[in-house]
């Protein structure tokens, strides 16, 4: 079977998309794609998982975070460190999604006394029906043969399908009511994982390829390193500096000597910088140091006690610049050193340090070097982002060089533990990655031609086909279907500067409003906990949004003067990203207004 799947880990974590092929005997191969950035090849043989991911993929995974990239680029046989799943971002045994297991789930769902039938429209040119029972959904062709088109399950409650767990799952899970009237919340999906997969038959040739690939993964896979010290020294250069000077200098001038050793496993060029009283910085190029090699440099400096008649205590400072640690711009390293900052403060793998150095520099360079509060806030923000698996998103942002307000990044990252703010971060990274012309203001002030400063979740200016494109976006993440219209209304009000107008302001956020002549965009992200709406097509969403039951709710998308409060509506769910610019299709009761300049 070929499956195109979306796996929602639950607890507000981002979804992982998978393309895979599964054989009748339970072998599986395919690819996993993490949010925005990061990809891995996957193979299953029996109950054993094998992975071959890139740096971005591993930097987003528990328990690795950004601290261990030794698994990158080759097949790895995961070993338990902690937690329940072999891989938190895809906690289902893909090999158990074989034809026999899927057929078993279909029989259980369709024969369940509580099953509810829903018209699934046309799938692959055939009429289809969805059968929903006990939190499981299967979509079958109406006419024989009753082909399985799609399946939706919690893997922990869909035997014989298995979770990708280190230990057996609980004996039973709470059943979920799935009776469908209009979209209703599935609160269980807020906390528990859920898998939705489109199913197609695989050819004999594709099945043979799976067996070959799974055998290769099994024969070449290695376990990841488990020692933190081995991890650190096996990912690139690690420079250690030792002072060879005596404790007391009684000569004029004093001599100095330092030895720099590469304790890592890769060669790298290095320059030792030393600072003494009266000599703020002196550089000693060391050339390329191979793993295990060391080099000693020496020189003289003034005796700080000369003319004082007493012993003078002082501190000598050293640091090593290497493009492998700080990136290719020495000025970045110099600015960070002046702030007593270094990329290792964030506790990341050596291959990630140049990007972390760039991020630290972007977040602090406009503040005074003595502003320790800004320095500490930047380090703390990046540590937290790293622990949440968000560092690859920030790497995309830093590499673009087109974020217009990096000084606000530390503040913005302080709330990305909340799902709504995490989704905004993902969208900003995705925009900067996919649109090489976009300049973005991420939750920061945009100064318009009228001299006023405007702010939305993000604002961007780009160019398409030689025409300037200017958009202001307000993002709402919906975890409960009941919150859809209120949150859409909030977004429209914010875009027009009308949210909580005349009311006491709550929280630290100031008023928001789109700049003049910018397209106003309401972006809605539906989460698995909204229930059926998470899997609606654009046609389904349009049918629901224009339903007579929501006539009054639709008025909130109009401005106070009755004009249209937005120019574009975007809704993202498991089936894709759906956009409306002709908002008359949603029967909005707003008056026509002068269109925004593109």
N, C-alpha and C positions, 0 to 999 in steps of 0.2 A: 504494500500500500504506500502511496505518496501522501504525505500530510503537510499542509501549511497551517501552522499552529501559532497561537498567541497564549503565553503562559503568564498569568498574573499571580505573583507570589503571595499577595495579600499583605495586610498591615501597611498599606499605602506605598509599597515599593513599586518601582516602575516595571512595566511588562517586558518580557523577552519574546522575540519573534523567532520562530524556528521553521526551517524547511528540511524535511527528512523523509527517508524511505525505510520501510520496515518489512522484513521478510516474515514468512510464516513461522519460522523456528525462533523468532525473537531477536534477530540481529538488526541493528539499525545504524545508519550513518546520516549525517546531514550537517547543517550549519546553525549556529545560534547567533543572534544579533542583539547586542545590548543597546540600550537607548542612545541614540544619536551617534555614538562612536563605540567601537569595540566589536570584534567578531571572533568566533571560534568554530573550528571543525569539531564534530562530536561523533563518537562511536559507542555503541552498546553491544556487548556480547554476554548473553545471560544477564546476570545482575551486576556486571562490572561496567562502569563508565570510563571512557577515555576522552581526553580533551586536548586540543591543540589550538591555543588562542594567542592573539597578539597582545602587546603591552596594554593597550587600552582596555581590552576585555578583562585581563587579570586584575588591573588596577580598580575595577568596579566590583570585584567578587569578594564575598566573605569566604574564608577568613583571611584572605591575602591583603586586601586593600591595596595601597600603593607601596607597601613595604617589601613585597616579594614578587619579583618578576622573573625569577629563575625558571618558572614554568613556561615562559613565552617561547613560541616558535617551534615546539616539538611536542610529541604525544606524551601526555602525562596520565598516570594512573593515580587518581586522587587518594589521599590518605586522610583519615579523620584527625582534625585538630580540635574542633568543638562544634556544637550545633547539631541539628537533626538531619539536614539534607547534605548529600554529597556536593550539591551546587545549589545555593539558595535561589539563584535567579532562574533555575529550571529544575524544579524538584519532582519530575516525573520520570520513571524508567521508560525511555522511548521504546525499548525492545518489547515492553509489555503492551504497546499499542499495535499489536499484530492483528491480523484478520480474525483469528479465533476469539481474542479478548473483546474486540469491538462488537462482534456478533453476539457475544454473551450480554454485553451492556444493552444492545438493541433489544434483545428478547426481554430483559428485565424491565426496561422502560416501557415498552409497548404493551406488556402484559400487566403492568401495575394497575390496581383498581382505581388509583387516584389520577391516572394519566389524563392530561389535558391536550387536546389537539388544536393546533394553530395553523392557519394557512401560511405556508412559507413562500408562496408565489412561484415563480419559475426559476429553476436552478439547472444550469447546463442545458437549457432548452426543454426541460421537462417540469411538469407541475409537481410540487412537493408539499409535504406536510411535516410540521415539527411536532414531536411528541415530548411532553414535559412531565416529569414525575420525580419527586424526591430530590430536587436540585440538579437533575440530569436532563439534558436535552439531546435528542437525536432527530435529524432531518432526513426523511426518506422520500424516494420517488413514489408518487401515487400509483403508477401503473407498474405491473411486473416487467422485468425484475425490479424489486423494490430496493434500488441502489441506495447505499448510505452516502449522503452528501456531506454531512457535518455532525459533529458530536461536541457536547459541552459537559464537563464533569469536574468535580473535585477529585483529584487522583487518590486522595486518602479515603474516599468513600465510593469507589467504583470498581471493586474487585471483579475480575482478576487483573485489572490494570493496577500497577504498582507505583508507589512513590519511589523517588531516588533517595532513600533514607539509609542511614547507618544502622538503624535498628527497626524492628517491626512496628508498623503504625498501631495506634490504639485499636481496641477490639471493635469499636463502632464510633460513628460520628453522628452528630445531631442532624436529623432530616430537615430539609428546607422545603417550605411550602412554595410551590411554583405555579399556583393557579393564576392564570393571566386574565386580567380584565383590562386595565390600562397599565402602563409601565409602573412597576412598584419596586421598592428597594429590596435588595438581597443583602441584608446586613452581614450575613455570614461571610460574604465575599470580601468584606472589609478586612477580615482577620485571616481567613483561610484561603489557600491557593485555589486557582481555577484555571482550567485548560479549555480552550475552544479550538477545534481543528477542522479544516476542510479536508475531505477525503477523496482520493482518486485512485484508481487501480494502477499498479506498477507493472512494467513489462518484465519478462524473464531476464532480459539483459540487465535491466536496472537492479533486479534482485541479486544477480551474480556479482555486479559491481559492489553492492553492499557487503556481500560476504568477503570479497577480496579486501576491501578497505578496512573492515572490522578486524580481519586477520592481521593486516599490516599494523594497525594500531596496537593490537595485543602483543605483537612480537617486538615492537620498538619502544613501547611506553616505558617511562621511568617514573619512580616516585618523586614527588617534590621534596626539596630540602626541608627539614624540620628544625634545624638549629638556626636560631636568629643570627648567630655570629657567622656561620657558614653562608647564610643568605647574603649578609652584608658584603662579605669579601668575595663573592662569586658573581657579582653583577657589574663590575667595572673597576676603575682605579679607586683606591682608598689611600690617601696620603697621611702619613704620621710624621710630625716634626718633633725633633728632640734637640734640646739645648746642650751644647758641650762646654759651656762657660763655667768657670769657677764661681762660687757664690759671691766672693768679694773681689773687686778690682782695685788695685793700688797703683796702677801704672797710668801714664799719660801718653797717648790716649789708651782707652781700654780696647781690648780685642774681643771679638765675638765669633762664635762658630755654631752653626746649626746643621743637623743632618735630616734630610727628608727622605722617607722610604715609601715606596708603593707597596702597601699590604694587600692590594686588590688582585684581580686576576686578568686585568687588561692593561696594556701600555697606554700612556697618555703624556702629552706635553704638560709641563708645570713651570710655574714661576713662583719663587718664594719672596714674599714681601715682608720686610722687617721695619719696625718703628721703634725709635729710641727717643729719649728726651733731647730736643733740639733737632732731631732728624725724623720728620713725620712719616716718611715712606721711602724705602730703598728697595728696588727690585733686583732679584738675582735669578735670571733665566736658568733653568735646570735642564732644558732639552727634554727629550722623551725618556721617561722612566719605565722600564719594563717591570712586570710583576716580580716582586722580591728585590728589585734593585734599589739602591739608595745613592744619594749624592750629598756631599758636605760642602757648604759654602762658608767663607770666613771674611772678615774685614775688621776695620777699626771704627771706633766712635769716640766722641769726647767723653771725658770723665766728668760726670755730673757733679762730683764733689769738689772739683777744682776751685780753690779760693775760699771754701767755706770753713775749712778747719774741722770738719766733722764728717761722719758717715751719712751718706744720703741714700735712702731707699727709693727705688723706682721700679717701674714695670716695663719690661720689653714685650712688644706685641709681634706676633708672626701670623701669617696666613698664607695659604697656597692658592694661587689662581690657576685653574685649568679649564679649558673650554668644555671638557667632559663633565665638569661640575657646575659651571656658571654660564655656559653658552659662549658664543663667539664674540660677544661685546665685552671687552675688559671694563668699560665704564660701568656696566651693571654691577660687576663684582666690586668695583671701587666704591660705588654708592652704598652697596649693602655693607661692606666692611666699615664704612664710616658710621653706619648705624649699629654696628656690632650684630649684624644679621648674616646668616648663611643658610643655604637651602636645606642643610641637614637638620635645621631647627624644626622642620615640619615632619621629620621621620619618614622619608620616602626612599624608595629604591634609587640607586645611583643613576640609572638611565632617565629618571624623571627629574633629577635635580636641576638641569638647565632650565626647564620650563618653570619649575617652582621658583628659581632665582628670578626669572623674568616676571612672574606674578608678584613676588614680594616687592620687586622694584617698581612695578606699575602701581601697586597699592600704596606705596610710601614715598615715592620720589618727590612729590609736590609738597610734602610736609617738611618741617625743619628736621635736621639730622638729630637734634636733641629731643625730638618729640617721641619719647619712649612709649607713650600710650598708643600712638598710631602703629608703632612697630609691633607691640605686643598684640594689638587687635588683629593685625594682618596675619601674624603667625598662628594665633588661636583660630582665626577663621579658616585658614588653609588646613590646619590639623583636623578641625571638625569636618570640613568638606571631604578630606581624605578618608576619614573614618566612615563617611556615608557613601563612599564610592563615587563621589562627584568630581574627583580630580581630573579625569579625562575630559569632562565638559569644560573645565577651566583651562585645560591645555589647548583646546580648540579656540577658546576665546582669546587667550594670550597670543597664540600663533597667528591669529588673523590680523592683529595690530589695528583693528577697526572699532574697538570698544571706546566710545568717546568720553566715558566717565569712570575710568578705573579707580579713581579715588573713593568711589562709593561701593566698591566691590566687597570690602570687609563687612560693611553694614548690611549689604544685601545678603551675604552668605550666612549671617547670624541667624536667619530664620528659615534656611533651606532644609531644616529638619521637618518642617511642615510641608505636607504634600503639595499644597497650592503653590508655594514659593519654589519648591523643587521643580515643578512643571514649568514655571516661568524660566528658570535657569536652563532647563533642557531646551526650551524653544529658542532662547537667545543663542545658545551654542549651535543649534541646528541651523538657524538663519545665517550665522556667520560662516558656517561650514559650507552651506549649499549656495549662498549668494556672495560671490567674491567682490561685489561692489557695494554691499550693504555697510553703512555706518550706523552704529546702534548706540542708543542711550538706554542703558539697562536700569530701570527704576531710578532715574536721575533727571535733573533739570535740563530741559532744552530751551535755550534762549532764542526766541523768535525775532523776526524783523521788527515787530512792534515794541521791542524792548522788554517784553514780559517773559517770564520763565514758566514753562509748562511741563507737566509730568504725567506719565501713565506708566503701566507696568513695563512697557518698552516702546520706544519710538525709533523708527529707522527711516533712512533716506537711501534710495538705491536708484538704479537705472535699468530699464528694460526696453530693448529695441530702440535705444536712443532717446527715450522719454523718461524724465525724472519721475520717480515713484516715492511718495511720502505718506507714511502710515503711522498712526498712533494706535497701539493695541492694549486693550484691557483684558486680562486673562482671569477666568473663573474655573476652578476645578470642582466638579460636582460629584459628591459621594452619595447623595440622596436625591432621587428623582423629584421629590417634593421641593427641593431647593433650586430646581432648574430655572423656573421663571423668575423667582425673586433675585437670584444671582445674576441672571441676564439683565434684569432691570437695573440692578446695582451698577453693572458694567456700563450700561448706556448712560446712566446718570453721571457716572464718573467721567466718561468721555466728554460730557458736555458741561462739567463743572457744577452739576446740580445735585450731587449726592450729599445727603444730610444737610442740604442748604437751609440755613436758618436754625439748625439744630446744634446742640453742643457736640463738639468734635470728641471722638473717643480714640484712644491709642496715640501712637507717635506719628502716624502718617498725616501729612498735610493734605490740603485739597488737591484733587487731580483734575486735569482737563487737557484735551487734545489741542495742539497748536492750531491756529487758523490755517485753512486750506490743506489740512492733512486728512487723508481718508481715515475715518473712524472705524476701528475693527473690534468686534466683540469675539473673543476666542473662548470656546467652551471645551473643556476636557472632561469627558465622561469617564468615571472610574468603574471598575467591576461591580462595586456595591450598589450601583443604580439598578441592577437587575437586567431585565431583557433589553432595555435601551442601550446597554453597552454593546450589543451585537446588531443594532438596527442598521439597515442600509440607508442611503440618502433618501430614497423614496419613503421608507418607513418613518424616518425622522420628519420629513416634510408633512406627511399625513398626520402625524401626531401634533406637530407644532401649530398647524392651521385648524385643528379640531375645534368645534364650537365650545367645548368645555374650557378652552383657554382664551376665549375672546377677551375677557377682562384683563387677564394677565398680559396679553399682547400690548395693551395700552402702555405698559411700563417701558416699552422700547421707543416711545415717542417723547420728545422734549416737552417742557412745560408749556411751550407755545403751540404744541400740537404737531410740530414738524418731526420728521424722521430723526431718531436719535443715534443712528448708526448708518454706515455705508456698506459694511460687509459683515456677515455672520459666518463664523467658522466653528464647526463642531467636529471634534476628534473622538473616535471610539475604536473598538477592536476591528471594525471593518474598514477603517481608513479615515482620511481627513476630508470633510465635506464642506463646501463653501456655497454661499448665496450672496450674489450682488444684486440680483433682481428680487428685492424683498417683498414685492407684491405677491410672489408665490406663497408667502406665509400669511397673507391676509392681514398685514399690519394696518391698524386704523389711523395711520399718521398722514399728515398733509405732505404734499410734495415740497421739497426744499431745493435750493440751488445746489447742484452736485458739487462735491469737493473736487478741487483741482488735483489730478493724478500726481 
